[in-house]
Amino acid sequence: LGSAPNSAIFFGVYEVTKSALSNNTSASPIESQMVAGMVGGVASCIGRVPADNAKQKVQTGLFRSTWASVRGIYASQGLGGFFIGFRATAMREMPFSVVQFTLWENLKWNLSARYNRKL
């Protein structure tokens, strides 16, 4: 349940980016998939990093509940406090998403061709 919003962000951004690149540029399908994976990975960090920051502060005992953590982060660091670590997390997600979704799309294409049906 906790990862559903981040996955929704990722897949929404991934599909829109892939479609835009495929339809409006001379990028190859693999290039479109790679860039879309990277953009989707970074976009999903927008939801993941603030949630992880609040969760980690509860796990380390700084706060007793998630809501107390959210209030405490905002009170002490403002909105920016929720995004501490965003750059590092995005840098980790980019290569992972590029590889994962380029492989997935190509596996899907090969299986579709092999079994003569769209997956």
C-alpha positions as CSV (number, residue, x, y, z in Angstrom):
1,L,0.0,0.0,0.0
2,G,2.8,2.4,0.8
3,S,4.5,2.1,-2.5
4,A,1.3,2.4,-4.6
5,P,1.5,6.2,-5.0
6,N,5.1,6.1,-6.0
7,S,4.5,3.4,-8.5
8,A,1.6,5.3,-10.0
9,I,3.8,8.4,-10.4
10,F,6.5,6.3,-11.9
11,F,4.3,4.5,-14.5
12,G,2.3,7.6,-15.3
13,V,5.4,9.6,-16.0
14,Y,7.2,6.7,-17.7
15,E,4.3,6.0,-20.2
16,V,3.8,9.7,-21.0
17,T,7.5,10.3,-21.5
18,K,8.0,7.2,-23.6
19,S,5.0,8.1,-25.8
20,A,6.1,11.7,-26.2
21,L,9.6,10.7,-27.2
22,S,8.5,7.9,-29.5
23,N,6.0,10.1,-31.3
24,N,7.8,13.5,-31.4
25,T,11.5,12.8,-31.8
26,S,13.9,10.7,-33.8
27,A,14.8,8.7,-30.7
28,S,14.9,4.9,-31.2
29,P,12.6,2.8,-29.1
30,I,15.4,1.8,-26.8
31,E,16.5,5.4,-26.3
32,S,12.9,6.4,-25.5
33,Q,12.6,3.6,-23.0
34,M,15.9,4.6,-21.3
35,V,15.0,8.2,-21.0
36,A,11.5,7.5,-19.9
37,G,12.8,5.1,-17.2
38,M,15.2,7.7,-15.9
39,V,12.5,10.4,-15.9
40,G,10.0,8.1,-14.2
41,G,12.5,7.1,-11.6
42,V,13.3,10.6,-10.6
43,A,9.6,11.6,-10.6
44,S,8.8,8.7,-8.3
45,C,11.3,10.1,-5.8
46,I,9.1,13.2,-5.3
47,G,6.7,11.0,-3.2
48,R,9.2,8.4,-1.9
49,V,11.9,10.7,-0.4
50,P,9.5,12.7,1.9
51,A,7.8,9.5,3.1
52,D,11.1,7.8,3.7
53,N,12.4,10.8,5.7
54,A,9.4,10.7,8.0
55,K,9.5,7.0,8.3
56,Q,13.2,6.9,9.1
57,K,12.8,9.4,11.9
58,V,10.2,7.2,13.5
59,Q,12.4,4.1,13.1
60,T,15.4,5.8,14.8
61,G,13.2,6.8,17.7
62,L,13.3,10.6,17.1
63,F,9.5,10.6,16.9
64,R,6.8,8.3,18.2
65,S,4.5,8.4,15.1
66,T,4.6,9.3,11.4
67,W,2.4,12.3,12.0
68,A,4.7,13.5,14.8
69,S,7.6,13.1,12.5
70,V,5.9,15.1,9.7
71,R,5.1,17.9,12.1
72,G,8.6,17.8,13.6
73,I,10.4,17.9,10.2
74,Y,8.2,20.8,9.0
75,A,8.7,22.7,12.2
76,S,12.4,22.3,12.3
77,Q,13.4,22.3,8.7
78,G,10.5,23.5,6.7
79,L,9.3,21.9,3.4
80,G,12.9,21.3,2.4
81,G,13.5,19.0,5.3
82,F,11.3,16.4,3.6
83,F,13.6,16.3,0.6
84,I,16.9,15.8,2.3
85,G,18.5,13.0,0.4
86,F,16.5,13.6,-2.8
87,R,19.6,14.0,-5.0
88,A,21.2,10.8,-3.7
89,T,18.0,8.8,-4.1
90,A,17.4,10.1,-7.6
91,M,21.0,9.2,-8.6
92,R,20.4,5.7,-7.3
93,E,17.1,5.4,-9.1
94,M,18.1,6.6,-12.5
95,P,20.4,3.7,-13.6
96,F,18.2,1.1,-12.0
97,S,15.1,2.4,-13.8
98,V,17.0,2.7,-17.1
99,V,18.1,-0.9,-17.0
100,Q,15.0,-2.4,-15.5
101,F,12.5,-0.9,-17.9
102,T,14.6,-1.2,-21.0
103,L,15.0,-4.9,-20.3
104,W,11.3,-5.2,-19.5
105,E,10.2,-3.5,-22.7
106,N,12.5,-5.6,-24.8
107,L,11.5,-8.9,-23.1
108,K,7.9,-8.0,-23.6
109,W,8.5,-7.2,-27.3
110,N,10.4,-10.5,-27.8
111,L,7.7,-12.6,-26.1
112,S,5.0,-10.9,-28.1
113,A,6.9,-11.7,-31.3
114,R,7.6,-15.3,-30.2
115,Y,4.0,-16.1,-29.3
116,N,2.5,-13.8,-32.0
117,R,0.3,-11.9,-29.5
118,K,0.5,-8.5,-27.8
119,L,1.4,-8.6,-24.1
